[in-house]
Amino acid sequence: MSDDDPRQRRVGENEAIFRTVNEQIESVNKGIASIADGKMHVVCECGTLSCSETIAVDLSVYERVRSDPTLFIVRTDHVVAQIERVVEDGDDYQIVRKLPGEAEDVARATDPRA
C-alpha cells in the first residue's frame, strides 16, 4: 500500500473515530469498572466503521494504549495487516501499532489526548 493510498487513510480515520468514542465514555467506564470487574468495556477500534463489538480490557491496559497515539485495541480477527502490526495479544483482543504511512499520520493527528 502506498503512502497516499485513500483506503489506508479511510481505515485510519475509522479507527480514530472509535478511539474518540472510547475516550468520550472513559470516565463512565472507569466508574463502572471500579465497582465491578476492574475492566473497561470499549468499542473495537478496528477500521471497519460498521463494527460495534465490545472488548473488556484492564484499566491499566487501556491507559497504556492511550499513552501512544499509534496504538489501538481491536478484536483478534480485525487486524488490517497492511497498515498495522500486532504488538500484544489479550484474551480476545490484540493491541496494534500503525505502520508508517497515512494511517499512522491520521492516528497522530487525531489523538484525543494530544
Buried (B, 14 or more C-beta within 10 A) or exposed (E): BEEEBEBBBBBBBBBBBBBBBBBEBBEEBEEBBEEEEEBBBBBBBBBBEEBEBEBBBBBEBBEBBBEBBBBBBBBEEBBBEEBBEEEBEBEEBBBBBBBEBBBBBBBBEBBBEE
